[in-house]
Amino acid sequence: MYCPALAEELITVEVEELPVKILVDLRDAMPGAVIRYRKPGCQENSEDCDPPYLEEGERIRILREVEKKNNLSIVEVEFIDPPHPRLWIRARRKLLGKR
């Protein structure tokens, strides 16, 4: 496809957002449920316990349960609301290893 404004050939792509896997408390792991994210009671310090792209209080929809771990569950979720701009800064710092 040719773009007259840019005077260049362009390629059109379709982007599909994939579900995200996170840890939640076992009682929140009901497929179809819309919940406000709460950090689970993890003992480990990993991205699973504190994902950089999700803040407490954000609304998410549980799509399916992947695995159970003690009183926690790994679930696939989709985001209901668009991410807050400060999450971009937090994710960038985490990915670059800065605090």
Order of alpha helices (4+ residues) and beta strands (2+ residues): beta-beta-beta-beta-beta-beta-alpha
